[in-house]
């Protein structure tokens, strides 16, 4: 089974070519190339909790620190954590890979 990216799971339509791009813009997770491949995702599609400014549950999120509480309660976050198991990359690991730490 293919691994879902956040925009597929949430059906937000904010990926390039998505139905909500014209109105809401492209989500940073969908274009964050430094996160490509992390947790098996396309760009930041399976690392969204470590990418600032994502659009979740109808609201633009802030910095990684500001949104972490919301992300830790997110069904998609828990899905990726379960699917990746021991290979799961945490926010800290993702930020290091992206050169943010």
DSSP file (Angstrom, degrees, kcal/mol; ACC not computed):
  #  RESIDUE AA STRUCTURE BP1 BP2  ACC     N-H-->O    O-->H-N    N-H-->O    O-->H-N    TCO  KAPPA ALPHA  PHI   PSI    X-CA   Y-CA   Z-CA
    1    1 A X              0   0    0      0, 0.0     2,-0.1     0, 0.0     0, 0.0   0.000 360.0 360.0 360.0 136.0    0.0    0.0    0.0
    2    2 A X        -     0   0    0      1,-0.1     2,-0.4     0, 0.0     0, 0.0  -0.395 360.0-114.7 -70.2 145.4    1.3    3.5   -0.9
    3    3 A X        -     0   0    0     37,-0.2     2,-0.2    -2,-0.1    -1,-0.1  -0.673  31.0-128.5 -81.7 132.6    2.1    5.9    1.9
    4    4 A X        -     0   0    0     -2,-0.4     2,-0.2    37,-0.1    -1,-0.0  -0.539  10.9-139.2 -80.9 145.3   -0.1    8.9    2.0
    5    5 A X    >>  -     0   0    0     -2,-0.2     4,-2.4    36,-0.1     3,-0.9  -0.625  34.2-101.6 -92.2 163.0    1.2   12.5    2.1
    6    6 A X  H 3> S+     0   0    0     39,-2.5     4,-3.2     1,-0.3     5,-0.3   0.871 121.3  53.5 -56.7 -41.2   -0.6   14.9    4.4
    7    7 A X  H 3>>S+     0   0    0      1,-0.2     4,-0.9     2,-0.2     5,-0.7   0.796 111.1  47.4 -67.6 -26.6   -2.5   16.6    1.6
    8    8 A X  H <45S+     0   0    0     -3,-0.9    -1,-0.2     2,-0.2    -2,-0.2   0.901 115.2  44.8 -76.4 -43.3   -3.8   13.3    0.4
    9    9 A X  H  <5S+     0   0    0     -4,-2.4    -2,-0.2     1,-0.2    -3,-0.2   0.934 122.9  35.6 -64.3 -47.9   -4.8   12.3    4.0
   10   10 A X  H  <5S-     0   0    0     -4,-3.2    -1,-0.2    -5,-0.2    -3,-0.2   0.658  94.4-142.1 -82.7 -17.2   -6.4   15.6    4.8
   11   11 A X  T  <5 +     0   0    0     -4,-0.9    -3,-0.2    -5,-0.3    -4,-0.1   0.904  47.6 149.5  54.5  43.9   -7.8   16.2    1.3
   12   12 A X      < -     0   0    0     -5,-0.7    -4,-0.1    -6,-0.2    -1,-0.1   0.718  48.8-138.7 -81.4 -22.5   -7.0   19.9    1.7
   13   13 A X        +     0   0    0     -6,-0.5     7,-2.1     6,-0.1     8,-0.6   0.746  66.6 120.6  71.2  23.0   -6.3   20.5   -2.0
   14   14 A X        +     0   0    0      6,-0.2    13,-2.7     5,-0.1     2,-0.2   0.193  41.0 103.7-105.9  15.7   -3.2   22.7   -1.3
   15   15 A X  S >  S-     0   0    0     11,-0.2     3,-3.2     1,-0.1     6,-0.2  -0.577  95.1 -68.8 -86.6 159.3   -0.7   20.6   -3.2
   16   16 A X  T 3  S+     0   0    0      1,-0.3    -1,-0.1    -2,-0.2     3,-0.1  -0.258 129.1  13.9 -50.9 126.2    0.5   21.9   -6.6
   17   17 A X  T 3  S+     0   0    0      1,-0.3    -1,-0.3    -3,-0.1    -3,-0.1   0.417  98.1 144.8  85.6  -0.5   -2.4   21.6   -8.9
   18   18 A X    X   -     0   0    0     -3,-3.2     3,-1.2     1,-0.1     4,-0.4  -0.249  62.6-111.6 -73.0 160.2   -4.8   21.1   -6.0
   19   19 A X  T 3  S+     0   0    0      1,-0.2     4,-0.2     2,-0.1    -5,-0.1   0.674 113.4  44.4 -67.2 -19.8   -8.4   22.4   -6.0
   20   20 A X  T 3>>S+     0   0    0     -7,-2.1     4,-3.2    -5,-0.1     5,-0.6   0.351  82.7  96.9-107.5   6.2   -7.8   25.0   -3.3
   21   21 A X  H <>5S+     0   0    0     -3,-1.2     4,-2.2    -8,-0.6    -2,-0.1   0.907  81.5  53.5 -62.9 -42.8   -4.5   26.4   -4.5
   22   22 A X  H  45S+     0   0    0     -4,-0.4    -1,-0.2     1,-0.2    -2,-0.1   0.904 120.3  32.6 -60.2 -41.9   -6.1   29.4   -6.2
   23   23 A X  H  45S+     0   0    0     -4,-0.2    -2,-0.2     2,-0.1    -1,-0.2   0.889 137.6  18.1 -81.4 -42.6   -7.9   30.5   -3.1
   24   24 A X  H  <5S-     0   0    0     -4,-3.2    -3,-0.2     1,-0.2    -2,-0.2   0.559 100.1-124.9-112.4 -12.2   -5.5   29.4   -0.3
   25   25 A X     << -     0   0    0     -4,-2.2     2,-0.3    -5,-0.6    -1,-0.2  -0.118  42.5 -51.1  87.3 169.9   -2.1   28.9   -2.0
   26   26 A X        -     0   0    0     -5,-0.1   -11,-0.2    -4,-0.1     2,-0.2  -0.654  59.4-116.8 -82.8 135.1    0.2   26.0   -2.0
   27   27 A X    >>  -     0   0    0    -13,-2.7     3,-0.9    -2,-0.3     4,-0.6  -0.476  15.5-128.5 -70.6 139.1    1.0   24.5    1.4
   28   28 A X  H >> S+     0   0    0     25,-0.4     4,-1.1     1,-0.2     3,-0.8   0.811 107.6  62.0 -57.6 -30.7    4.7   24.7    2.4
   29   29 A X  H 34 S+     0   0    0      1,-0.2    15,-2.4     2,-0.2     3,-0.3   0.860  99.6  55.0 -63.7 -34.1    4.7   21.0    3.2
   30   30 A X  H <4 S+     0   0    0     -3,-0.9    -1,-0.2     1,-0.2    -2,-0.2   0.675 118.2  33.0 -74.1 -17.0    3.9   20.2   -0.5
   31   31 A X  H << S+     0   0    0     -3,-0.8     2,-1.7    -4,-0.6    -1,-0.2   0.405  80.2 117.2-119.6   0.4    6.9   22.1   -1.8
   32   32 A X    ><  +     0   0    0     -4,-1.1     3,-1.5    -3,-0.3     4,-0.1  -0.527  36.4 178.4 -76.5  88.6    9.5   21.6    0.9
   33   33 A X  G >  S+     0   0    0     -2,-1.7     3,-1.7     1,-0.3    -1,-0.2   0.761  71.8  69.0 -65.2 -27.5   12.1   19.8   -1.1
   34   34 A X  G 3  S+     0   0    0      1,-0.3    -1,-0.3    -3,-0.1    -2,-0.1   0.733 101.4  49.0 -64.4 -19.4   14.6   19.6    1.8
   35   35 A X  G X  S+     0   0    0     -3,-1.5     3,-2.1    -6,-0.1    -1,-0.3   0.347  79.7 136.5 -99.6   4.8   12.2   17.1    3.4
   36   36 A X  T <  S+     0   0    0     -3,-1.7     6,-0.2     1,-0.3     8,-0.1  -0.302  75.1  12.2 -58.2 128.5   11.7   14.9    0.4
   37   37 A X  T >  S+     0   0    0      4,-2.5     3,-2.2     1,-0.3    -1,-0.3   0.194  87.0 139.2  91.5 -15.9   11.8   11.3    1.3
   38   38 A X  G X  S-     0   0    0     -3,-2.1     3,-1.7     5,-0.4    -1,-0.3  -0.449  86.0  -3.8 -64.7 131.0   11.6   11.8    5.0
   39   39 A X  G 3  S-     0   0    0      1,-0.3    -1,-0.3    48,-0.2    49,-0.1   0.724 131.0 -66.1  54.7  23.8    9.2    9.2    6.5
   40   40 A X  G <  S+     0   0    0     -3,-2.2    -1,-0.3     1,-0.2    -2,-0.2   0.688 100.5 137.8  79.1  19.5    8.7    8.1    2.9
   41   41 A X    <   -     0   0    0     -3,-1.7    -4,-2.5    -6,-0.2     2,-0.5  -0.493  60.6-108.1-100.2 166.7    6.9   11.2    1.7
   42   42 A X  S >  S-     0   0    0     -6,-0.2     3,-2.7    -2,-0.2   -10,-0.1  -0.811  86.5 -40.4 -88.6 127.7    7.0   13.5   -1.3
   43   43 A X  T 3  S-     0   0    0     -2,-0.5    -5,-0.4     1,-0.3     3,-0.4  -0.316 129.1 -22.6  47.6-124.9    8.7   16.8   -0.3
   44   44 A X  T >  S+     0   0    0    -15,-2.4     3,-1.7   -16,-0.2    -1,-0.3   0.110 102.6 119.8 -98.4  23.6    7.4   17.5    3.2
   45   45 A X  T <  S+     0   0    0     -3,-2.7   -39,-2.5     1,-0.3    -1,-0.2   0.642  85.0  30.6 -66.6 -16.7    4.3   15.4    2.9
   46   46 A X  T 3  S+     0   0    0     -3,-0.4    -1,-0.3    -8,-0.3    -2,-0.1  -0.019 120.9  52.4-128.6  29.4    5.2   13.1    5.7
   47   47 A X    X   +     0   0    0     -3,-1.7     3,-2.3   -18,-0.1    -2,-0.2   0.065  64.9 128.9-143.3  21.0    7.1   15.6    7.8
   48   48 A X  G >   +     0   0    0      1,-0.3     3,-1.8    -4,-0.3     6,-0.2   0.754  63.7  67.3 -58.2 -29.5    4.5   18.4    7.9
   49   49 A X  G 3  S+     0   0    0      1,-0.3    -1,-0.3    22,-0.1    22,-0.1   0.655 102.1  48.9 -67.8 -13.7    4.7   18.8   11.7
   50   50 A X  G <  S+     0   0    0     -3,-2.3     2,-0.5    -6,-0.1    -1,-0.3   0.162  95.8  86.9-108.7  16.2    8.2   20.1   11.3
   51   51 A X  S X  S-     0   0    0     -3,-1.8     3,-0.8    12,-0.1   -22,-0.1  -0.971  74.1-132.8-122.1 121.0    7.4   22.6    8.6
   52   52 A X  T 3  S+     0   0    0     -2,-0.5    11,-0.2     1,-0.2    10,-0.1  -0.328  81.8  25.5 -69.7 149.6    6.2   26.1    9.6
   53   53 A X  T 3  S+     0   0    0      9,-2.3   -25,-0.4     1,-0.2    -1,-0.2   0.620  77.1 154.4  78.0  15.5    3.1   27.7    8.0
   54   54 A X    <   -     0   0    0     -3,-0.8     7,-3.8     8,-0.3     2,-0.6  -0.258  45.2-121.0 -69.7 165.8    1.2   24.6    7.0
   55   55 A X  E     +A   60   0A   0      5,-0.3     2,-0.4     3,-0.0     5,-0.2  -0.927  40.5 169.2-114.3 107.7   -2.5   24.7    6.6
   56   56 A X  E >   -A   59   0A   0      3,-2.5     3,-1.5    -2,-0.6    -2,-0.0  -0.965  59.7  -7.2-128.6 135.6   -4.3   22.3    8.9
   57   57 A X  T 3  S-     0   0    0     -2,-0.4    -1,-0.2     1,-0.3     3,-0.1   0.855 129.8 -51.6  53.0  39.3   -7.9   21.9    9.9
   58   58 A X  T 3  S+     0   0    0      1,-0.2     2,-0.4    -3,-0.1    -1,-0.3   0.604 120.7  95.5  79.8  12.3   -8.9   25.1    8.0
   59   59 A X  E <  S-A   56   0A   0     -3,-1.5    -3,-2.5     0, 0.0     2,-0.3  -0.998  74.9-119.5-140.9 135.7   -6.2   27.3    9.7
   60   60 A X  E     -A   55   0A   0     -2,-0.4    -5,-0.3    -5,-0.2     2,-0.2  -0.586  35.9-140.4 -71.4 129.7   -2.7   28.4    8.7
   61   61 A X        -     0   0    0     -7,-3.8    -8,-0.1    -2,-0.3     3,-0.1  -0.493   9.2-139.5 -90.1 161.1   -0.3   27.2   11.4
   62   62 A X        -     0   0    0      1,-0.3    -9,-2.3    -2,-0.2    -8,-0.3   0.340  53.2 -21.5 -93.2-137.3    2.6   29.2   12.8
   63   63 A X     >  -     0   0    0    -11,-0.2     4,-2.0   -10,-0.1    -1,-0.3  -0.154  68.8-102.4 -68.4 168.3    6.1   28.1   13.6
   64   64 A X  H  > S+     0   0    0      1,-0.2     4,-1.1     2,-0.2    -1,-0.1   0.919 124.3  49.3 -59.2 -43.9    7.0   24.6   14.4
   65   65 A X  H  4 S+     0   0    0      1,-0.2     4,-0.4     2,-0.2     3,-0.3   0.895 110.8  50.2 -63.5 -40.2    7.1   25.3   18.1
   66   66 A X  H  4 S+     0   0    0      1,-0.2     3,-0.3     2,-0.1     4,-0.2   0.843 116.7  39.3 -67.6 -34.0    3.7   27.1   18.0
   67   67 A X  H  X S+     0   0    0     -4,-2.0     4,-2.3     1,-0.2     3,-0.5   0.540  86.3  95.5 -95.9  -6.4    1.9   24.2   16.1
   68   68 A X  H  X S+     0   0    0     -4,-1.1     4,-2.6    -3,-0.3     5,-0.2   0.855  81.1  55.6 -58.0 -39.6    3.5   21.2   17.8
   69   69 A X  H  > S+     0   0    0     -4,-0.4     4,-0.6    -3,-0.3    -1,-0.2   0.915 111.0  45.2 -59.2 -42.8    0.6   20.8   20.3
   70   70 A X  H >4 S+     0   0    0     -3,-0.5     3,-1.0    -4,-0.2     4,-0.3   0.919 112.7  51.4 -65.0 -44.4   -1.9   20.6   17.5
   71   71 A X  H >< S+     0   0    0     -4,-2.3     3,-1.6     1,-0.3     6,-0.2   0.873 102.3  58.9 -63.2 -38.4    0.4   18.2   15.5
   72   72 A X  H 3< S+     0   0    0     -4,-2.6    -1,-0.3     1,-0.3    -2,-0.2   0.704 109.5  45.4 -66.4 -17.9    0.8   15.8   18.4
   73   73 A X  T << S+     0   0    0     -3,-1.0    -1,-0.3    -4,-0.6     2,-0.3   0.383  89.9 116.3-100.0   1.4   -3.0   15.4   18.5
   74   74 A X    <>  -     0   0    0     -3,-1.6     4,-1.9    -4,-0.3     5,-0.2  -0.522  62.2-143.7 -80.1 134.0   -3.2   15.0   14.7
   75   75 A X  H  > S+     0   0    0     -2,-0.3     4,-2.0     1,-0.2    -1,-0.1   0.858 102.4  53.7 -61.6 -36.2   -4.5   11.6   13.3
   76   76 A X  H  > S+     0   0    0      2,-0.2     4,-2.6     1,-0.2     5,-0.2   0.928 105.7  52.3 -66.7 -43.8   -2.1   11.9   10.3
   77   77 A X  H  > S+     0   0    0     -6,-0.2     4,-2.4     1,-0.2    -1,-0.2   0.921 111.8  46.9 -54.7 -45.9    0.9   12.4   12.6
   78   78 A X  H  X S+     0   0    0     -4,-1.9     4,-2.2     2,-0.2    -1,-0.2   0.850 109.5  54.1 -68.3 -34.8   -0.1    9.2   14.5
   79   79 A X  H  X S+     0   0    0     -4,-2.0     4,-2.9     2,-0.2    -2,-0.2   0.945 111.6  44.1 -61.9 -48.8   -0.6    7.3   11.2
   80   80 A X  H  X S+     0   0    0     -4,-2.6     4,-2.8     1,-0.2     5,-0.3   0.918 112.1  53.0 -63.7 -43.3    2.9    8.2   10.0
   81   81 A X  H  X S+     0   0    0     -4,-2.4     4,-1.5    -5,-0.2     7,-0.2   0.906 113.6  43.5 -58.5 -42.4    4.4    7.4   13.5
   82   82 A X  H  < S+     0   0    0     -4,-2.2    -2,-0.2     2,-0.2    -1,-0.2   0.929 115.2  47.6 -69.4 -46.5    2.8    4.0   13.4
   83   83 A X  H  < S+     0   0    0     -4,-2.9    -2,-0.2     1,-0.2    -1,-0.2   0.884 118.3  40.2 -63.5 -39.6    3.6    3.2    9.8
   84   84 A X  H >< S+     0   0    0     -4,-2.8     3,-2.5    -5,-0.2    -1,-0.2   0.750  82.6 168.2 -83.5 -24.4    7.3    4.3   10.2
   85   85 A X  G >< S+     0   0    0     -4,-1.5     3,-1.6    -5,-0.3    -1,-0.2  -0.230  73.0   5.9  49.3-119.7    7.7    2.7   13.6
   86   86 A X  G 3  S+     0   0    0      1,-0.3    -1,-0.3    -4,-0.1    -2,-0.1   0.710 132.6  57.0 -67.8 -20.4   11.4    2.6   14.5
   87   87 A X  G <  S+     0   0    0     -3,-2.5    -1,-0.3    -6,-0.1   -48,-0.2   0.461  77.2 129.5 -89.0  -1.4   12.3    4.6   11.3
   88   88 A X    <   -     0   0    0     -3,-1.6     2,-0.6    -7,-0.2    -7,-0.1  -0.286  53.3-139.9 -57.9 131.4   10.0    7.5   12.3
   89   89 A X        -     0   0    0      4,-0.0    -1,-0.1     3,-0.0    -2,-0.1  -0.851  14.8-144.7 -98.0 124.7   11.8   10.9   12.1
   90   90 A X     >  -     0   0    0     -2,-0.6     4,-2.7     1,-0.1     5,-0.2  -0.244  30.8 -98.2 -78.1 170.6   10.9   13.3   14.9
   91   91 A X  H  > S+     0   0    0      1,-0.2     4,-3.0     2,-0.2     5,-0.2   0.917 124.9  51.8 -55.5 -45.4   10.6   17.1   14.5
   92   92 A X  H  > S+     0   0    0      1,-0.2     4,-2.0     2,-0.2    -1,-0.2   0.922 111.2  46.3 -60.3 -45.5   14.2   17.5   15.8
   93   93 A X  H  > S+     0   0    0      2,-0.2     4,-2.3     1,-0.2    -1,-0.2   0.906 113.8  49.2 -63.7 -41.6   15.6   15.0   13.3
   94   94 A X  H  X S+     0   0    0     -4,-2.7     4,-2.3     1,-0.2    -2,-0.2   0.929 109.7  50.8 -64.0 -46.1   13.7   16.6   10.5
   95   95 A X  H  <>S+     0   0    0     -4,-3.0     5,-3.1     1,-0.2     6,-0.9   0.868 110.1  50.5 -61.8 -36.7   14.8   20.1   11.3
   96   96 A X  H ><5S+     0   0    0     -4,-2.0     3,-1.3    -5,-0.2    -1,-0.2   0.934 109.8  50.0 -64.6 -46.3   18.4   18.9   11.4
   97   97 A X  H 3<5S+     0   0    0     -4,-2.3    -2,-0.2     1,-0.3    -1,-0.2   0.885 111.7  48.8 -59.1 -39.2   18.1   17.2    8.0
   98   98 A X  T 3<5S-     0   0    0     -4,-2.3    -1,-0.3    -5,-0.2    -2,-0.2   0.490 117.0-114.8 -81.6  -2.8   16.6   20.4    6.6
   99   99 A X  T < 5S+     0   0    0     -3,-1.3    -3,-0.2    -4,-0.3    -2,-0.1   0.717  82.4 121.8  78.5  21.1   19.4   22.5    8.1
  100  100 A X      <       0   0    0     -5,-3.1    -4,-0.2    -6,-0.2    -5,-0.1   0.641 360.0 360.0 -90.0 -17.5   17.1   24.4   10.5
  101  101 A X              0   0    0     -6,-0.9    -5,-0.2    -9,-0.1    -1,-0.1   0.348 360.0 360.0-118.0 360.0   19.0   23.2   13.7
